[in-house]
């Protein structure tokens, strides 16, 4: 068997034990005392932070559902517009549009504002064609 040369093993020096016993704990050797003291003052992780991380999942899911509903509303409004331009108004399209108007709010303020504008446009179209749009809270 061939030995490895050029790599030195961890030779014990007396300074490591002296530092450990003198400092009474972990030593950052070479770091100014003010920086080490500031590092010791860092607060531990709080349980509320972990709860906030857990809440991020449902918020993202709620925004995804709102985005999906907004896209469905826009498709339904486009279909309604094409039907009106073609002269073939189908009452089922209006009922489908009315079913999409109510729903949970988005958590993202920009998405919530966009959804409110889309729902308002849908309610205007429903009112124009004599359907009750009172199912929507806004």
C-alpha positions as CSV (number, residue, x, y, z in Angstrom):
1,X,0.0,0.0,0.0
2,X,1.3,3.5,-0.9
3,X,1.2,6.2,1.7
4,X,0.0,9.7,1.0
5,X,2.7,12.4,1.4
6,X,2.4,16.1,1.6
7,X,-0.8,16.2,3.6
8,X,-0.2,16.9,7.3
9,X,-2.5,15.6,9.9
10,X,-4.1,17.9,12.5
11,X,-1.2,18.5,14.7
12,X,-2.4,19.5,18.2
13,X,-1.2,22.8,19.4
14,X,-1.6,24.0,22.9
15,X,-3.4,27.3,21.9
16,X,-6.8,25.7,21.1
17,X,-7.3,24.4,24.6
18,X,-6.1,27.6,26.1
19,X,-8.5,29.7,24.1
20,X,-11.4,27.4,24.9
21,X,-10.7,27.5,28.6
22,X,-10.0,31.3,28.6
23,X,-13.1,32.3,26.6
24,X,-15.5,30.0,28.2
25,X,-17.2,29.1,24.8
26,X,-17.2,29.7,21.1
27,X,-14.5,32.1,20.0
28,X,-14.5,33.9,16.6
29,X,-10.7,34.5,16.7
30,X,-9.7,37.6,14.7
31,X,-13.1,39.2,14.7
32,X,-13.4,42.5,16.6
33,X,-15.1,42.3,19.9
34,X,-18.0,44.7,18.8
35,X,-19.0,42.5,15.9
36,X,-18.9,39.3,18.1
37,X,-21.0,41.1,20.7
38,X,-23.6,42.1,18.0
39,X,-23.8,38.6,16.8
40,X,-24.6,37.3,20.3
41,X,-27.5,39.8,20.5
42,X,-29.4,38.3,17.5
43,X,-32.9,37.2,18.5
44,X,-33.9,33.5,18.1
45,X,-36.5,32.5,15.5
46,X,-40.0,33.3,16.6
47,X,-43.0,30.9,16.2
48,X,-45.0,33.7,14.6
49,X,-42.5,33.7,11.7
50,X,-43.1,30.0,11.1
51,X,-46.8,30.6,11.1
52,X,-46.4,33.3,8.5
53,X,-44.5,30.9,6.3
54,X,-47.3,28.3,6.7
55,X,-49.8,31.0,5.7
56,X,-48.0,31.7,2.4
57,X,-49.3,28.5,0.9
58,X,-53.1,29.2,1.2
59,X,-52.6,32.9,0.1
60,X,-50.8,31.8,-3.0
61,X,-53.6,29.2,-3.7
62,X,-56.3,31.8,-3.1
63,X,-54.6,34.2,-5.6
64,X,-54.3,31.3,-8.1
65,X,-58.0,30.6,-7.8
66,X,-58.8,34.2,-8.2
67,X,-56.6,34.5,-11.2
68,X,-58.2,31.4,-12.8
69,X,-61.7,32.8,-12.1
70,X,-60.7,36.2,-13.6
71,X,-59.4,34.5,-16.7
72,X,-62.7,32.5,-17.0
73,X,-64.7,35.8,-16.6
74,X,-62.7,37.4,-19.3
75,X,-63.2,34.4,-21.6
76,X,-66.9,34.5,-20.9
77,X,-67.2,38.2,-21.5
78,X,-65.3,37.7,-24.9
79,X,-67.7,34.9,-25.8
80,X,-70.7,37.1,-24.9
81,X,-69.3,39.9,-27.1
82,X,-68.7,37.6,-30.0
83,X,-72.2,36.2,-29.6
84,X,-73.7,39.7,-29.6
85,X,-71.7,40.7,-32.7
86,X,-72.9,37.5,-34.4
87,X,-76.5,38.1,-33.5
88,X,-76.9,34.8,-31.7
89,X,-77.5,35.7,-28.0
90,X,-77.6,32.6,-25.8
91,X,-79.2,33.0,-22.4
92,X,-77.0,30.1,-21.1
93,X,-73.9,32.3,-21.7
94,X,-75.4,34.9,-19.4
95,X,-76.1,32.3,-16.7
96,X,-72.5,31.0,-17.0
97,X,-71.2,34.6,-16.6
98,X,-73.4,35.2,-13.6
99,X,-72.1,32.0,-12.0
100,X,-68.5,33.3,-12.3
101,X,-69.1,36.7,-10.7
102,X,-69.2,35.7,-7.0
103,X,-66.1,34.2,-5.3
104,X,-63.4,34.8,-2.7
105,X,-61.2,37.8,-2.8
106,X,-57.6,37.7,-3.9
107,X,-54.9,38.4,-1.2
108,X,-52.7,40.4,-3.6
109,X,-54.1,44.0,-3.7
110,X,-53.3,44.5,-7.4
111,X,-55.0,41.2,-8.3
112,X,-58.0,42.1,-6.1
113,X,-58.3,45.5,-7.9
114,X,-58.2,43.8,-11.3
115,X,-60.7,41.2,-10.2
116,X,-63.0,44.0,-8.9
117,X,-62.9,45.7,-12.3
118,X,-63.6,42.5,-14.2
119,X,-66.5,41.6,-11.9
120,X,-67.9,45.1,-12.4
121,X,-67.8,44.8,-16.1
122,X,-69.5,41.4,-15.9
123,X,-72.2,42.9,-13.6
124,X,-72.8,45.7,-16.1
125,X,-73.3,43.2,-18.9
126,X,-75.6,41.1,-16.8
127,X,-77.7,44.2,-15.8
128,X,-77.8,45.3,-19.5
129,X,-79.4,41.9,-20.4
130,X,-81.8,42.0,-17.4
131,X,-80.1,39.4,-15.2
132,X,-79.8,40.0,-11.5
133,X,-76.1,40.7,-10.6
134,X,-76.8,41.1,-6.9
135,X,-75.0,37.9,-6.2
136,X,-71.7,39.9,-6.2
137,X,-70.8,41.7,-3.0
138,X,-69.2,44.7,-4.7
